[in-house]
Amino acid sequence: MNSQARITALGTYTPDRILTNFDLEQMIDTSDEWIRQRTGIRERRIAAADQFTSSLCFAAIEDMLQRYQKQVSDVDLIIVCTSTPDYPFPSVASLIQARFQIKQAGAIDLSATCAGFTYGLHLANGLITAGLQRKVLVIGAETLSKVTDYSDRTTCILFGDGAGAVLVERDPEQPSFHAAHLGSKGDGGVHLFRTGLSTRLLEQHGHTAEGKIVQNGREVMKWALKTVPTGMQAVMEQAQATLDQVDWFIPHSANLRMIESICERSGYPLEQTLYSLEYFGNTSAATIPLALDLGIKQGKVQSGDKLLLFGFGGGLVYAGLLITWNPHSQPGNRQEEINGAF
């Protein structure tokens, strides 16, 4: 991949309200032990009644600007990866353009559910490498709590709210992107969906939770365990590299048992795998940037590290990326710029 793009900054945000497994015990027939054994989740963050996806995006961008001393006034494209926009239109991206008074920027929302963030990064890299854009703001953000059926004990234990924002800028000398592998299994969409203008899938399966997430976890798990390890290998083959050259694997944080099985099947060590689900739950398009940020704050991810990102979810869609983490230095961090080429 002859990339011309570099990820230069990252910011994240999660709401203040915490919903623990013990809180859920008071709402439905479940237990902390049952949830932790099956998912690895202890708690999740929940947006306030007056907080929407745009609110979380604003806060994540502000976090990025503060930590990396960046600006977004010269961004020429905003991509918001979400399946829970404030409105069908205007887009969340347009709300961000207005909030930060970005004078000349395209604005689009991208719907690829839990693979949204990796799709957004891939799109940003492609547009910059093609010479069509120079600086792209990519955000993965969700308020899944607003579309969760809290009477469904199989799904309400999973989902939380959060956002992660990155800047992708033109830099042919030190690009971040090495390889990508994308795909879809559209006939599997019946196993994970939410109604919109059409309720056909809801009627087909005899559900009544209109506008809420409906998931057949067993079928989604089967698909992911077959698709993700194969996709990981496809990414590495394109990069002409091997998995043992990857410093950190960052999959979509859907379920810890799923991640453990993916690592076992792919041969990648779980101890070099980052996830955000334990205290944030499944935040769909936000899980990967949240996990990356946790890795940075814990001192695990260092500049120059090779990261394998892999998003997968409703659609069914997936996207894997091999990148080098080589942001612009944070204030007070004297890290050296590292060329990301293998």
C-alpha positions in Angstrom: 0.0 0.0 0.0 1.6 3.3 -1.1 0.0 5.4 1.7 0.4 9.2 1.9 -1.5 9.5 5.2 -0.6 9.6 8.8 -2.7 9.5 12.0 -1.4 12.4 14.0 -3.6 12.8 17.1 -6.3 11.0 19.2 -8.9 12.0 21.7 -11.7 10.1 23.5 -14.7 10.6 25.7 -17.1 8.5 27.7 -20.1 9.8 29.6 -20.0 10.2 33.4 -22.9 7.8 34.3 -21.8 4.3 35.0 -24.1 1.3 34.7 -22.7 -1.7 36.5 -23.6 -5.3 36.4 -25.0 -4.9 39.9 -27.3 -2.1 38.6 -28.5 -4.5 35.9 -29.3 -7.1 38.5 -32.0 -4.7 39.7 -33.4 -4.3 36.2 -33.5 -7.8 34.7 -32.9 -11.5 35.6 -29.1 -11.6 35.5 -26.1 -11.4 37.8 -22.6 -9.9 37.9 -21.0 -13.3 37.7 -23.1 -14.4 34.8 -22.3 -11.3 32.8 -18.6 -11.4 33.5 -18.2 -15.1 32.7 -19.9 -14.7 29.4 -18.8 -11.3 28.2 -15.9 -10.0 30.4 -17.9 -6.7 30.9 -18.1 -5.2 34.4 -19.7 -1.8 33.6 -20.6 0.5 30.8 -21.0 4.3 30.4 -24.4 5.7 29.6 -25.2 9.1 28.0 -27.4 11.5 29.8 -30.9 12.2 28.5 -29.7 15.4 26.8 -26.5 13.9 25.5 -26.4 12.5 22.0 -23.8 11.2 19.6 -22.8 14.7 18.6 -22.2 15.6 22.3 -19.8 12.7 22.7 -18.0 13.7 19.4 -17.6 17.3 20.6 -16.0 16.1 23.8 -13.7 13.6 22.1 -12.4 16.3 19.7 -11.8 18.7 22.5 -9.8 16.0 24.3 -7.7 15.5 21.2 -7.1 19.2 20.7 -6.0 19.7 24.3 -3.7 16.7 24.5 -2.0 17.1 21.1 -2.1 20.9 20.7 -3.8 20.5 17.3 -6.4 22.5 15.4 -9.3 21.5 13.2 -10.0 24.8 11.5 -8.2 23.6 8.4 -9.8 20.1 8.3 -11.2 19.5 4.8 -13.3 16.5 5.5 -15.2 15.2 8.5 -16.2 11.5 8.7 -18.4 10.4 11.6 -18.6 6.6 11.9 -21.9 5.9 13.8 -25.1 3.9 13.7 -26.8 6.2 16.2 -26.7 9.7 14.8 -28.7 12.4 16.5 -30.9 12.7 13.4 -31.2 10.9 10.0 -30.2 14.4 8.8 -28.5 16.8 9.4 -25.5 14.5 9.8 -23.4 14.4 13.0 -20.5 15.5 10.8 -22.4 18.6 9.8 -23.1 19.4 13.5 -19.4 19.1 14.2 -18.5 21.4 11.3 -20.9 24.0 12.8 -19.7 23.5 16.4 -16.0 24.0 15.6 -16.7 26.6 12.9 -14.6 24.7 10.3 -15.0 27.0 7.2 -14.4 24.6 4.3 -15.0 21.0 5.0 -17.0 18.2 3.5 -19.2 16.4 6.1 -20.5 12.8 6.0 -21.7 10.1 8.4 -20.6 6.6 7.6 -22.7 3.6 8.7 -20.7 0.4 9.2 -21.7 -0.3 12.8 -18.9 -1.9 14.8 -16.5 -1.8 11.8 -17.2 1.9 11.3 -14.0 3.3 12.7 -11.7 1.0 10.6 -13.8 1.8 7.5 -13.5 5.5 8.3 -9.7 5.3 8.6 -9.5 3.4 5.4 -11.6 6.0 3.6 -9.5 8.8 5.0 -6.3 7.2 4.0 -7.6 6.5 0.4 -8.8 10.1 -0.1 -5.6 11.6 1.2 -3.4 9.1 -0.8 -5.4 9.9 -3.9 -4.6 13.6 -3.4 -8.3 14.6 -2.9 -8.0 15.7 0.8 -5.2 16.8 3.0 -6.6 16.7 6.6 -9.5 14.5 7.6 -11.2 14.3 11.0 -12.4 10.7 11.7 -14.7 10.0 14.7 -16.2 6.7 15.9 -19.0 7.4 18.3 -22.2 5.8 19.6 -25.0 6.3 22.0 -26.2 2.7 21.9 -28.0 3.0 25.2 -30.7 5.0 23.4 -31.4 2.0 21.1 -31.0 -0.8 23.6 -34.0 -2.8 24.7 -33.5 -3.0 28.5 -36.0 -5.8 28.8 -33.9 -8.1 26.6 -31.4 -9.7 29.0 -29.2 -11.0 26.1 -28.4 -7.6 24.6 -28.8 -4.9 27.3 -25.9 -6.3 29.2 -23.6 -5.5 26.3 -23.9 -2.0 25.1 -22.5 1.4 26.3 -21.7 4.8 24.9 -18.5 6.5 23.9 -16.5 8.3 21.3 -13.0 8.4 19.8 -11.6 11.0 17.4 -8.4 11.0 15.3 -6.8 13.4 12.8 -5.5 11.9 9.5 -3.1 14.2 7.7 -1.1 14.0 4.5 2.5 12.9 5.2 4.2 10.8 2.5 7.4 10.7 4.5 6.0 8.9 7.5 2.6 7.3 6.6 0.7 5.3 9.1 -1.1 2.8 6.8 0.3 -0.4 5.4 -2.5 -2.8 4.5 -6.3 -3.3 4.6 -8.8 -6.0 4.1 -12.6 -5.3 3.9 -15.6 -7.3 3.2 -19.3 -8.0 3.9 -21.7 -11.0 4.3 -25.0 -9.2 3.6 -27.2 -12.2 4.0 -26.1 -12.3 7.7 -27.7 -9.0 8.4 -30.7 -10.7 9.7 -28.7 -11.7 12.8 -27.9 -8.2 13.9 -30.2 -5.3 13.0 -32.3 -2.3 14.1 -35.4 -1.2 12.3 -35.6 2.0 10.4 -38.1 3.0 7.6 -38.6 -0.8 7.1 -39.7 -3.2 9.8 -39.5 -6.3 7.5 -36.7 -8.0 9.5 -38.5 -7.4 12.7 -41.7 -8.9 11.4 -39.8 -11.8 9.9 -38.3 -12.8 13.2 -41.4 -12.1 15.4 -39.8 -9.4 17.5 -41.6 -6.4 18.8 -38.7 -4.0 19.8 -39.1 -1.5 17.0 -36.1 0.9 16.8 -34.0 -1.2 19.2 -31.0 -3.5 18.6 -31.9 -7.1 17.8 -29.1 -9.7 17.8 -28.7 -13.4 17.4 -25.5 -13.6 19.4 -24.7 -17.2 18.6 -24.8 -16.6 14.8 -22.8 -13.4 15.0 -20.2 -15.2 17.1 -19.9 -18.1 14.6 -19.4 -15.6 11.7 -16.8 -13.6 13.6 -14.8 -16.6 14.6 -14.6 -17.7 11.0 -14.1 -14.2 9.4 -11.7 -12.4 11.7 -8.8 -14.8 11.9 -8.9 -15.3 8.1 -9.1 -11.5 7.7 -6.1 -10.9 10.0 -4.1 -13.2 7.8 -5.3 -11.4 4.6 -4.1 -8.1 6.0 -0.7 -9.5 6.9 -0.3 -11.1 3.5 -1.0 -7.8 1.8 1.6 -6.1 3.9 4.1 -9.0 3.2 4.5 -9.3 6.9 3.6 -11.8 9.7 1.5 -11.6 12.8 4.6 -11.9 15.0 5.6 -8.4 13.7 2.5 -6.9 15.1 3.0 -5.2 18.5 -0.7 -4.9 19.4 -3.9 -6.4 18.1 -7.0 -4.2 18.6 -10.2 -5.9 17.6 -13.7 -4.6 18.1 -14.5 -5.1 21.8 -17.7 -7.0 21.4 -17.2 -9.8 23.9 -14.1 -11.0 25.8 -14.9 -14.7 25.1 -15.1 -13.9 21.4 -11.7 -12.1 21.5 -10.1 -15.0 23.4 -11.4 -17.4 20.7 -10.2 -15.1 17.9 -6.7 -15.0 19.4 -6.7 -18.8 19.9 -7.7 -19.4 16.3 -5.3 -16.9 14.8 -2.4 -17.8 17.0 -2.0 -14.2 18.2 -1.3 -13.8 22.0 -4.1 -12.5 24.1 -1.6 -10.6 26.3 -0.8 -8.4 23.3 -4.5 -7.7 22.6 -6.1 -4.5 23.6 -9.8 -4.1 24.4 -12.1 -1.6 26.0 -15.1 -3.7 27.0 -14.4 -4.3 30.7 -15.4 -0.9 31.9 -17.0 0.6 28.8 -19.0 -2.3 27.3 -19.6 -2.7 23.6 -19.5 0.8 22.2 -19.6 -0.3 18.5 -17.7 2.2 16.4 -16.0 3.6 19.4 -14.5 0.4 20.9 -11.2 0.5 18.9 -10.2 4.1 19.6 -11.2 3.7 23.2 -9.0 0.5 23.5 -6.1 2.3 21.7 -6.3 5.2 24.1 -6.4 2.9 27.1 -3.2 1.2 25.8 -1.5 4.6 25.4 -2.5 5.8 28.9 -1.3 2.5 30.4 2.1 2.9 28.7 1.6 -0.1 26.5 1.4 1.4 23.0 4.5 3.3 22.0 5.3 5.5 19.0 6.5 3.2 16.2 4.4 0.2 17.3 2.6 -1.8 14.6 -1.1 -2.1 15.3 -3.6 -4.5 13.7 -7.0 -3.0 14.0 -10.0 -5.2 13.1 -13.6 -4.0 13.2 -16.6 -6.3 12.6 -20.3 -6.2 13.1 -23.8 -5.6 11.8 -24.2 -5.7 8.1 -22.5 -8.1 8.4 -19.4 -6.1 7.6 -15.7 -6.1 8.6 -12.5 -4.1 8.0 -9.0 -4.8 9.1 -6.1 -2.4 9.0 -2.4 -2.7 9.7 -1.0 0.7 10.8 2.0 2.2 12.6 1.1 4.3 15.6 3.2 7.4 14.9 1.3 10.5 16.1 2.7 14.0 16.4 4.5 14.2 19.8 2.3 15.2 22.7 3.4 18.3 24.7 6.2 17.3 27.0 6.8 14.0 25.2 10.2 14.0 23.5 9.5 10.8 21.5 11.3 10.7 18.2 9.5 10.6 14.9 9.6 7.0 13.6 9.2 6.0 10.0 6.4 3.6 9.8 7.5 1.5 6.8 8.1 -2.3 7.3 
